[in-house]
Amino acid sequence: MFFPFKKYLGGIMAIKVLGISASPRGSGSRSEQLLVKLLDHARTFGGEVELLRLSEKRILPCEGCYSTKPNLCTFPCIHQYIDNTHEVLEKIIHADALAIATPVHWGGPSTLLSTLIGKMTAIENNQDLIWKKYGKEPLAGKAFALIASQDGDGAAMALSQVNWAFNHMGMFCVPWGMIFKHSILERPVVRIGMKLIGEHKFEWIENTLRLAARNLVILPQLLAGHEFDDGEVKEPRC
């Protein structure tokens, strides 16, 4: 048995699951439709969910301040007052878990998601400062799940690329947290044919979304208070 709440400084708050839709097609995209299903499941497990569409935000590309001189990579980002970077990064910081959906573009995530990952460097390089400001670890130990909709065979490459970046920021992918669905499965004739031959691919995808959502809500509770970085070595962020 689990309880869909965890304690914060003596109070109680629902686990916040931030869904990020990284498709330029927004609500009309197959990847966002899968994300919405996952968020619905998270809500049934007691999560407090929010959907954020990157297509509705203006996020300028990272200018590589860290590559010039590490202390030039600041939080807030230098684009704080000229785009929506700070708004989006703050939502990521305050979320307990992330669910991110992207189409597959040439074996990688969408340009929108790649740009966001670049801007998350401002969090990764200033975690101590953010801890002092908000009283919480911004990235280390944050759970996430990834969703992709694909027209080719690049989902594994796209999701692995995002997983690699997030892992090196201190976050972790939950069990059953890398989900993909081929667009051909949306065709009615394919659906009918698969049902006729007893193929259970659709049931597998639906159950995987449910399990990922369940773990996004439960694992932050179970791991609350654990220090993922013991702080004994202050290494330069990369």
N, C-alpha and C positions, 0 to 999 in steps of 0.2 A: 504493500500500500504506500502511496506517496501523497504528499500535500503540495498543491501548486503554488506555494508561497515560500519566500525566504525572508530572513530578518535583515534589516538594515538599521544599525545603531538603535536597537530597541523597538523599531517600528516594523511594520509588515507591508511589503509591496509585492504585487504580482510580477512574475518574470516577464520582462519586456523583450518581445521578439520583433526585431525590425526586418521587414521584408524589403529588399531592394530589387526593383525591376530594372535591368540594364539593357532592355531592348529599345531601340529607337522607335519601334512601332507601338510602344506603350501597351494600353489595354487590349489592343488588337493582336498582340503577339501570343504565340503558343507558349513561350517560356513564362510569360506573366500569368497565363491561365493555370499553369502547373503551380506557380508560386502562390496564387490565391487559394488553391486547394490545400496546400501545405499550411498556410496561415489559418485557414478554417479549422484544420485539425489541431493546430497549436492552441487555438481558442478553446476548443473542447477539452483540452488538457489543463486549462486554467491560465494559459498565457495571455498577456496583454499585447495585442498585435498592432502593427502599423505598417502601411504600405507606402513606400517612397519610390517614385518614378524618376530615374535619372534624366529621362527625355524631357522632363518638365523643369530641370534645373540647368543653370549655366555654370559649368565647371571648366575653367581654363586649364590647359595642360601644365604639368609641373615644369618649372623652369630650371630644375637641377641645382638649386642653391647649395644642397649638401655636397655636390661634386666640386663646387668652387671652394667652399670652406664650410665645414660641418656646422659651426655655430650660426651660419646664415640661414639654416633651415629652422624656421621658428614656428611656434604655435601661439596665436593664430597664424595661419599661412599668410604670406605677403599679399595674397589675393583677397583677403578678408572683406574688403569694402568694394570690390569690383566684380565679384561673382558670388555664387552660392556655396563655395567650398566650405566655409566655416559652419554654415547651417547644417550641411550634410555630415561633416566630421563630428559635430557635437551630437547628432543623433546616433552615430556609431558609438561614440564614447558612452553615452547613457544607456544604450541597449545592453541587455544581458546576453542576447544571442542574436545572430544574424542568419537570415535566409536570403540567398542571392540567386537570381535567375538571369541567365544570359542566353542569347542565341549564339551559334557557333559561326564565327567569321574566319575563314581560312585557317582552321585548326586552332583558333584562339578565341578568347572572349570578345565581346563587343568593344568597340572603341570607347564607348561610354564607361564601361567597367575598367578597362585598362587605364583610362585617365584618372578615375577615382582611386585606383590602387596606387598610382603615382602620387596623388595628393595625400594619401594616408601616411606617406613618409613623414609628414609634419607631425603626426601623432607618434609614430614609432620612434622618432628621434628626440621627442620631448616628453617621454612618459613620466619622468620624475616631476617635471614642472606641472603636468596635467594632474598627477596624483595629488600634489599639494593644493591645486586650485579646486578640484572637484571632490577630493576625498575618496577617490576610487581608482583602481588600476584601469587604464583606458583600453588595453588590448590583451595583455597576457591572461590566458585562461578563458578567453571569450569563445563560446561555442558557435559553430557556424555549420550551415548546410548549403550545398550548391546544386543548382538545377540548370540543365541545358536542354534546349530544343535544337535539333540538328537536321540539316538536309543532306549531310554527307557522313563521313566517318570520323569527324574531328572532335566529338564530344569528350573522349578520354583525354585528348591533348589539351583542350580548352579548360576542362575542370581541373586537371592536374597542374596546369600552369597557375591557376588561381589558388589552388590548395597549397602549392609550394610557397607562394608569396605570403599568404596568410599564416602559414606555419612558422615562417621566419619572422613574423611579427609577434609570435607568441600565442596565437590562437590555435584552436584544434577543431577538426572536422568530426562531427558526431557519427556514431555507427549508422550505416545506411544513409549517409549524408552527401553522397555524390550521385545524383539522379539525372538520367537523360531519357529523352523520348524522341524517336525518329518521326519526322513530320509525315512520313508515308502512312503512319498509323492513324492519322486523322481522316484518311479517305474512307468513305462509307463502305465501298466494295471490299476494302481490306478488313475493316471491322467485321463485316458479315462473314467473309471467308475464314477469318481466324476463329470466329465463334463456331462455325460449322465443323472445323477440324479439331476443336477442343483446345485451342491455344489459349494459355492463361496469361499472356503478356500484359494485358490491361490490368488484371487483378494484381499482378506483381508490382506494376508501377504505382497503383493506388495504395497498396499496402506499404510500399517503400516510402511514399510521401507521409503516410500516417506515422510510421515508426520514426522517421527523421524528425517530424514535428514533436512527437512524444519526447524524444531525447533532447531536443532543443529546450524544452521546458523543464525536464527533470534534472538533467546533468548540472546546470548552474546551481540548483538547490543542493545537490549532493556534494558539490565541490566548493561551496561557499566557505570562505575563510582560508582556503588553501593558498599558500604562496608559491606560485609557479616559478618565480625568479627569487632565489634566496638573497640576492643583492650583494653577495660577497665579492663579486668581481664586476667592476664597472667597465664594460667593454665598449668600444666605439660602435655605435649603431651603423648598420649598412643599408 
